[in-house]
Amino acid sequence: MSGTAERKQAERKITVGETLVHPDGRTVTYAARGTDEKGDFLIIEHRVTRPGAMNGPHWHPVLTESFQVAEGRMRFLVDGKESVLEPGGQLTIHPNQVHQFWNVGEQPLVAIHEIRPPGLHGNMFSLIHKLECAGKLTAQGVPRNPLWLGLAWECIDGYLAGPPQWAQKVFLGGLARLAKAIGYRI
C-alpha cells in the first residue's frame, strides 16, 4: 500500500461525534470532518480541566491549525511571539511555524481546533488517549515505549522543534515503521 493510501485508510478511523475522555477529565471530541472550498478539514473540541502545557514545541510542513477559544484562556507561543486568547479569540498557525499552547486559566478551557488538511492528526489524539488510559505515558504525556513514541511522532504530521528534521525522520520514523511491522496499531 502506498504512503498516501495508508494515510487515507488511517484517516477513516476518526468517528465524528466520538468523545475521548481522559483520566483527568479533559476531553477531545471529533466535532466535524469533511471537505469544503478550502479542502479537507477536521474540527476538534478540546475541553481541558487543568492549567498547563497541552503539548511541546513543534511545527508542521503542511498543516494549518486554527483555534477559537469558547471558554477559559489559552496561551500560544508561535515563532517566539506570545499571545493569550480569551473567549471569542481566534488564532491561526500556518505551515512551518513553531508553536506550543497552554491552558492558562483557573477555569476549564474549551477550544475549537480546526486542522487543514487533517492528515493523521486525529489519530494522534486517539493514540495518546489510548496510551494514557493504559498508564503508558510519562507525567509529561510522552509514550514510555519507544515504538509508541514513533507512532505518536508520525501522527503529528510534523516535527519537534529542536532535533534536526533528518534525525527525526531516521530515528522516530524508523521506530514508527518497526512498530507497524510488528503489529502496533492505533
C-alpha positions as CSV (number, residue, x, y, z in Angstrom):
1,M,0.0,0.0,0.0
2,S,1.4,3.4,-0.9
3,G,2.1,6.1,1.8
4,T,-0.9,8.1,0.6
5,A,-3.2,5.1,0.7
6,E,-2.0,4.3,4.2
7,R,-2.8,7.8,5.3
8,K,-6.3,7.8,3.7
9,Q,-7.0,4.5,5.4
10,A,-5.8,5.8,8.8
11,E,-7.9,9.0,8.4
12,R,-11.1,6.9,8.1
13,K,-10.6,5.7,11.7
14,I,-11.9,9.0,13.1
15,T,-15.6,8.9,14.0
16,V,-17.4,12.3,14.1
17,G,-19.2,12.7,17.4
18,E,-16.8,10.5,19.3
19,T,-15.5,11.9,22.6
20,L,-12.3,10.7,24.2
21,V,-12.4,11.1,27.9
22,H,-9.0,11.2,29.6
23,P,-8.4,10.1,33.2
24,D,-8.0,13.7,34.4
25,G,-11.4,14.6,32.9
26,R,-10.2,16.5,29.8
27,T,-12.0,15.6,26.6
28,V,-11.3,15.6,22.9
29,T,-14.4,15.4,20.7
30,Y,-14.2,14.9,16.9
31,A,-16.8,17.5,16.1
32,A,-16.7,17.6,12.2
33,R,-14.8,16.4,9.3
34,G,-15.2,17.0,5.6
35,T,-14.2,18.9,2.5
36,D,-15.1,22.4,1.6
37,E,-13.9,25.0,-0.9
38,K,-10.6,25.2,1.1
39,G,-10.1,21.4,1.1
40,D,-10.2,18.6,3.7
41,F,-10.6,19.5,7.4
42,L,-11.1,18.1,10.8
43,I,-12.6,20.1,13.7
44,I,-12.0,19.0,17.3
45,E,-13.4,20.4,20.5
46,H,-10.9,20.3,23.4
47,R,-12.1,20.6,27.0
48,V,-9.2,21.0,29.3
49,T,-9.8,20.8,33.0
50,R,-6.4,21.8,34.4
51,P,-3.9,24.5,33.7
52,G,-0.6,23.7,32.0
53,A,1.1,22.9,28.7
54,M,-1.0,21.0,26.2
55,N,2.0,20.0,24.0
56,G,5.6,20.6,23.4
57,P,7.0,23.0,20.7
58,H,6.6,21.6,17.2
59,W,5.8,22.5,13.6
60,H,4.0,21.1,10.6
61,P,5.3,21.5,7.0
62,V,1.7,21.3,5.5
63,L,-0.9,21.6,8.2
64,T,-2.7,24.9,9.1
65,E,-4.3,24.9,12.6
66,S,-6.9,27.4,13.7
67,F,-8.1,27.8,17.3
68,Q,-11.1,29.6,18.7
69,V,-11.5,29.8,22.5
70,A,-15.1,29.4,23.7
71,E,-14.4,29.3,27.4
72,G,-11.3,30.0,29.5
73,R,-7.9,31.3,28.5
74,M,-5.3,29.8,26.1
75,R,-1.7,30.9,25.7
76,F,0.2,30.4,22.5
77,L,3.8,30.8,21.6
78,V,4.1,30.9,17.8
79,D,7.5,31.6,16.3
80,G,8.6,33.2,19.5
81,K,5.6,35.5,19.7
82,E,3.3,35.1,22.7
83,S,-0.4,35.7,22.7
84,V,-3.3,34.9,25.1
85,L,-6.8,34.2,23.7
86,E,-9.9,34.9,25.8
87,P,-13.4,33.7,24.9
88,G,-14.2,34.6,21.3
89,G,-10.5,35.0,20.4
90,Q,-9.1,33.2,17.3
91,L,-5.6,32.3,16.1
92,T,-4.3,30.6,13.0
93,I,-1.0,28.7,12.9
94,H,0.4,28.4,9.4
95,P,2.7,25.7,8.0
96,N,6.3,25.8,9.3
97,Q,5.5,28.0,12.3
98,V,6.9,26.6,15.5
99,H,4.1,26.6,18.1
100,Q,3.1,25.4,21.5
101,F,0.0,26.2,23.6
102,W,-1.3,26.1,27.2
103,N,-4.4,26.3,29.3
104,V,-3.6,29.3,31.5
105,G,-6.8,30.0,33.3
106,E,-8.1,28.6,36.5
107,Q,-11.3,27.8,34.8
108,P,-11.7,24.9,32.3
109,L,-10.7,25.7,28.7
110,V,-13.0,24.9,25.8
111,A,-11.3,25.4,22.4
112,I,-12.3,24.6,18.9
113,H,-9.4,23.4,16.8
114,E,-9.6,23.2,13.0
115,I,-6.9,21.2,11.2
116,R,-6.4,21.6,7.4
117,P,-5.6,19.1,5.9
118,P,-6.2,16.7,8.8
119,G,-3.6,14.1,7.8
120,L,-3.1,11.7,10.7
121,H,-3.5,14.4,13.3
122,G,-6.8,13.0,14.6
123,N,-5.2,9.6,15.2
124,M,-2.6,11.3,17.4
125,F,-5.3,12.3,19.8
126,S,-6.8,8.7,19.7
127,L,-3.3,7.2,20.3
128,I,-2.4,9.5,23.2
129,H,-5.8,8.8,24.8
130,K,-5.4,5.0,24.4
131,L,-1.9,5.1,25.9
132,E,-2.8,7.5,28.8
133,C,-5.8,5.3,29.8
134,A,-3.5,2.3,29.8
135,G,-0.9,4.1,32.0
136,K,1.7,4.1,29.2
137,L,2.6,7.8,29.3
138,T,5.1,9.7,31.4
139,A,3.8,12.6,33.6
140,Q,4.6,14.9,30.7
141,G,2.4,12.9,28.3
142,V,5.2,11.2,26.4
143,P,4.9,7.5,25.5
144,R,7.2,5.4,27.6
145,N,7.7,2.7,24.9
146,P,9.9,4.0,22.0
147,L,7.7,2.2,19.5
148,W,4.6,4.0,20.6
149,L,6.6,7.2,20.6
150,G,7.5,6.6,17.0
151,L,3.8,6.1,16.1
152,A,2.8,9.2,18.0
153,W,5.5,11.2,16.2
154,E,4.3,10.0,12.8
155,C,0.7,11.2,13.7
156,I,1.7,14.8,14.4
157,D,2.4,15.2,10.6
158,G,5.3,17.4,11.5
159,Y,8.4,17.7,13.6
160,L,9.5,18.5,17.1
161,A,11.3,21.9,17.5
162,G,15.0,21.4,18.1
163,P,16.2,18.0,16.9
164,P,17.2,18.0,13.2
165,Q,14.4,17.0,10.8
166,W,16.6,14.3,9.2
167,A,17.3,12.8,12.6
168,Q,13.6,12.7,13.5
169,K,12.8,11.0,10.1
170,V,15.5,8.4,10.7
171,F,15.0,7.6,14.3
172,L,11.4,8.3,15.1
173,G,10.2,7.4,11.6
174,G,12.2,4.2,11.9
175,L,10.5,3.4,15.2
176,A,7.1,4.0,13.6
177,R,7.9,1.7,10.7
178,L,9.1,-1.0,13.1
179,A,6.1,-0.6,15.3
180,K,3.7,-1.1,12.4
181,A,5.7,-4.0,11.0
182,I,5.4,-5.9,14.3
183,G,1.7,-5.2,14.7
184,Y,1.3,-2.0,16.8
185,R,-2.0,-0.3,15.9
186,I,-3.6,3.0,16.9
